[in-house]
Amino acid sequence: MACHYGRPPAAVGPSPGRATAGSKSDTVCADSITGDAVEEVLIPLHAIKGRGAATHLPHRFEADSRAAFDDGWDTVAEGAGAAGQPLPTEVIWEDARSAITTNESPDVGFDRSLNPYRGCEHGCIYCYARPTHSYLNLSPGLDFETKIIAKRNIAQVLRRELARRSYRPDLVAIGSATDCYQPVERELRLTRAVIEVLQEARHPFSLVTKSSGVERDLDLIAPMAAQRLAAVYVTITTLDAELARRLEPRAAAPHRRLRLLRTLAEHGVPCGVSLAPQIPFLTDDMERVLEAAWDAGARSAFYHVLRLPWEVAPLFRQWLQLHYPQRADRIMARIHDMRGGRDYDSDFASRMKGSGPWAELIGQRFRRAVRKLGFNTQRVEFDTSLFRPAAPAGQSHLF
């Protein structure tokens, strides 16, 4: 049973519930107004094992909103008994109509991307892609982590697109929205199929991941890297294993991601580290992350500050009340300082790095550490001159 912020049916008005920390588990308080009497109904809100979100938060297009409440028949207690149990992951097949998407965002370092999956089992609570599940009439909360849309024909569609006469090669970023090596990739192998097509076409790509699963495909990636056709970036938000487990419950542990960087470097794959997102009063070990990543073989680094678009903001607030209630107000206050007093500012000029003194402080720390260690002194140059259109399925190139 997933418990949401909200009022019982007898409540009047749209006021949201208040989150408080209990002695053993957090609760959400909803005021129940009956006549002139006002009483509080405690609605338990529990962390769910292996999941970042704690609720099926209604998406922004829903006309109705549902909330758990105590009806006097012990249903809240029964739900609390079931809370915390692992939730299964469901794969929903989709036939994609296109593979490569383009963007014209001036603050993004690539204009082409490809995502084999929608939704991500890693369950990172801060993921800015969560609101995209709203377009599927699914919750950006638990549905985003448990209902994974897999584009089963992504490799075939990509092959067709690369074979068009009008196509001109340029870097494709794989997994820019959701992790292309999330757990379901072990069995579905959609990302590997995509890389096989790119290898055949000698087309350059980069990917960003939190998963050690990329090691499985080094037989494809390493030879392409030798031809200046591939680079891999590993996201490490913190070295604090407990914090990482709460922030990114199904992603590889920080020490495992460092080992992944070392393996990539040993195989000659250009690799870098992403420190996104930076969250005030939570991910405070930026310098240690950069030092560890440099020692592991990363030679490029970048960061973004936390972004809370649409439904990500209430989900993140719920998460703070569950895991760090004492710091919740301070963290949100600093986020507002970086976003002009709001949860999020979509302005291209500031959405990635933020604005104001706190954003500048994070930027200064990053620039100083990067300069001291030697990151970003050489840009990875990809070679598009080797490109040859992928042959139609069932055929091969003569030369």
N, C-alpha and C positions, 0 to 999 in steps of 0.2 A: 504494500500500500504506500503510495507516494503522497506525502502531505504537503499542501501548498499554502502559501500566504493567502489569507482571505477571511471572510466572515461566515458565520453560520447563516442558513437561509433566513432566520428571523432578524438578522441585522439590517440596519437601515443606512443607506449611503454607501459610497464607494471607497471608504477609507481603508488602506492596506493594513495588514497586521504588523505588530512590532516584534522584532526578533530579540529574544533574551537568552542568556546562557543559564542552563540549569546546573544542578550539582553534578550530574553524571552525563546528561545529554542535553543538547540544545532544544529549545522549544520555540514555537511561534505563538504569540498571544494574539487572539482576536477578540475584540470587544463585542459581546452579545447584548443587544439592547432590547428589552422587552418592557413596554410601557415606560415607566419612569425609572425602572431598575436597570442598572448597568453591571454586568458581571463579565469576568474574563474566562474564556474557554482555552485551556492549554492544548495546543496541537503539536505533538512531538515532530521534530524534523531531524531525521537521522542521516548520517553519512552511509552510503551504500558501498559495500566492499567492491573495490575494483572500478568504481565509477567516480567521475568528477562532479557531475551534477547530482543533486539530491531529489529533484522533482521533475515531473513532466510539465515544465513551465508552458502555459498556453502561448502560442505564437501570436504575433501582432495582428494577424488577419482573422483570428477567431472571434466570432460574435458572442460566444458564451464562454464563461470562465467557471471552472469547478474548483471547489475548495473542500478540504477535509474538515470535519467538525465533530464534536462529541455529541451524539444523539441520546446519550444516557444508557445505551445498550452495550457498553464496553467495546464498541467497534474501534475506538482509538487504541485501546490496549491491545486488541487483536492485531491491528495494523502495525503497532510498535514491535510486536513479536516477530512479524514477518520482515520488518525493515532491517536493512543491513545484510540481507541475503544476496548472494550474487545474482545478477540478472543476465539471461542469455543474450547472445548477439544474433541478430537475424540479418541475413544477406538477401537483399531484394535486387533481382536482375533488371538491368535496363539496357535497351538497345540505343546506343548513342547515335545521333545524327551527324555530329562533328567531333573531332578530336582536339584540334588546336584552337584555343581561344586567344583573342588579341585584346590588348588594352592600350590606352593612350595616357595613362597616369604619369605625370611628370616626376613623381616621387618613387617610382618603381623602376628597378634597374633592368627590366626586360619587358618586351612587348608581346611575347608569345608564351603561353603556358599550356600544360596538359595535366589533367587530374583523372586517374583511372577510377577514383572512388568519390562518392559524396557521403559526408558523414565520416567520423573517425573514431575508431575504437580506443585510441589512446585516452580519450576523455579529458583532454586539457581544458580546465575550467575557463581559461582566458581566450580560447580559440575564437578569432574574429570571423571564422567561417560558420559558426553555429547558426546565425540568422538565415543562412541559405536553406536550411531545412524547412523554414516557414513556407517557402514557395512550394513545397511538396505536401503541405498540410500536415506536417509533423512537428513535434516539439523540438525547439533548439536545445532543450535540456537533455533528458535521458534518451529521447528518440535519436538525437544526433550521435550518441555513443553506441546505441544498441540496434539501430536500423540503418545498416550500411548499404548504400546504393552502389552496385558494382556494374560498371559498363562492360559487359561481356564481349562486345565486338570492338572494343577500343583499338586494338591492334590492326584489325582489318580496315577500319575507317581511317586510321592514320596512314596506312599504306596507300589508300586511294588519294588522300590529300597530298601526299608527297609526290605522287605520280602525275599530278596536274601540270600541264605545260606552263601555266601562269605562276606556279609556285617558285619562290625564291628562298633559299635557305638562310636561316638565322637562328641564334640560340633559342632553344625551347626549355623553359623551366618546368620540370616535372614535380608534382606535389606541392605547388605553390599555395594551394588552399587547404587540402587535407593530405595527411602523410601517405605517400605512395607505398611505404613499407609497413603499414599498420598490420596487426596480427593476421587478418584474413588473407593477406597477400601470400602467406606461407602456402596455403592450399590453392588459391585462385590464380596466382602467378600472372596477373594482368600486367603488372609493372615490368616483369621480365619480358613478356611478349612485346611490350612497347619498345623496350631497349633493343630487342632483337631486330625490330623493323628499323630503328635508327642506326644500328650497327650496319645493317645491310645497305642502307642508303648513305652511310658515312655522314650522318647529320649530327651536328653538335648539340649537346644538352648539358644541363646541370640539374641537380636535385638537392632538396633539403629534407632531412629526416631526423627523427629521434630514435630510430630503430637500428639494431645491429643486423637486421635481416638483409641489409644491402650487401653484406659480405658474401651471401649466396651467389650474387651476380657479378662478382669480381672477374670471373672468366670472360665476361662481356665488357665490363667497365674498364678494366686495366688496359687491355689493348687499345680501346678507343682513347683513353687518356694519353697513351703514348703517341697518338696521332693528333693530339690537341683537340679532341672531340668530346671530352667529358670532365666534369668536376663535381665534387660532392661536398655539401655543407652539412654539418651536424649541429643541431640546436642543443645547447647546454645552458639552461637558465640559472642553475645553481649547482654547487657541489654538495649541498645539504640533502642527503638521501631522504630524510623524513619529509622535508618540504617538497622535494620533487615527487615523492610518492603521493602526496596530497594534491599537488598542482597538476601532475601528469600521471595518473594512476596506472596506466597500462603501457607507458613508454619505458624504454630501457633505463636502468639506473644510471646515475651520472658517471660512476666509475666504468661502466660498460661502454658508454658513449666515448669516453676518453680512449678506451682500448680500441674502439672502432676507428677513431682518428689515427691511432698508431698503425693499425692494419692497413688503412688506406694509404698512408704515407709510405709504408714499406713496399706497397705494390705500385708506387709511382703515380698515384692518383692525386691531382691537385685537390687539396681539401682545406676547408675553412670552418670557422665556428660562428654560429649565430647565438647571440645572447638575448634574443627576443623572447618574451617581453621583459623589460626591466620594471619592477614593481617596488615603489618606495616602502621601506621598512619590512620587506620580505626578501627580495633577491639582492642582498647587500654585499655579496662576495664577488663582485664583478672582477676585481683585480686577480683574485685567486683562480677564477675560472679561466681568465686569459692566460695566466702563467701555466696552468695545467694543460691547456689546449696547445700552447706553443711547445711545451715539452713533448707532447704527443705527436707533433708534426704538422699542426695547422699553421698556415702562413697568411691567412686572411681572416678578417673578423668584422662583424657588423652588429648593430643592435637596434631595437625599437623600444619605445616605452609602451606601457600597457594601453591597449585600445578597447573601448567598451561600447561598440555600436549596438543599437537596438536591444535585443533580448539578452545580450551578454552582460549588460549592466546589472539587472536584477539577479541573474544567475551568480555573478561574482559576489554580490552583496550577501546572498544566501550562503555561499561558500565561506565567506569571511566570518559570518555569524556561527557557522558550524565549527570551523577550525581555528580561527584566531579572533574571537569576539573582543578580547581586550585591546586589540590593535585596529579593529575595523574602522572606527571613526577617524583615527589618525591617517590610515592608509587612504581612505576615500577623500579626506581633506587635501592630501598631497596630490592625488589624482586630479581633483578639481583645480588645484593651483596650476597644474600643467595644462589644463583644458579650458582655461578662461571661465572657471566657476561651474563647468558642466561635467557630466560623465564622459562626454566624448565630443570632439571637434573634428569634423570631416574635411576641414580645409587642407588642401594639398600641401600648403606651406608648413603645416605644423602637425599633421595627424601622425606622422611616424616618430618624430622626435619630441613633440610637445613644445610648450613655450613657457616662459617665466623662469624664476630663479632655480626652482627644483629641476626643471628640465635642463637648464644650462649646467647645473652642478653635475648631473649624470653625464652630460656630454663632455665636460671637462675631465672627469674621472676616466672615461673611456679613451679620449684622445691622448691623455698622458700615459696611460698604461700601454696603449697600442704603440705609441712612439718609443717608449722605453724598451719594449720587447722586440720591436722590429716588424710588426704586422703591416700588411698592405703596402709593402714597398714595391712589389711587382704585381701587375695586373695579369690575370689569366686571359690569354689571347686564344680564342677559338678559331679553328680553320674551317671556313666554309667552301674552300676551293675544291675539296675532295668529294663534295656532294654528287651523288648520282641518284636519280629517282628510283624509289623502291620498285622492284619488279612486281607485276600482278601476282596474286596468290597462285601457287602451283607452277610458276615459271622461275627461271633463274637468269642471271646475267651471263652473257657469253664471255666477258672479259673481267 
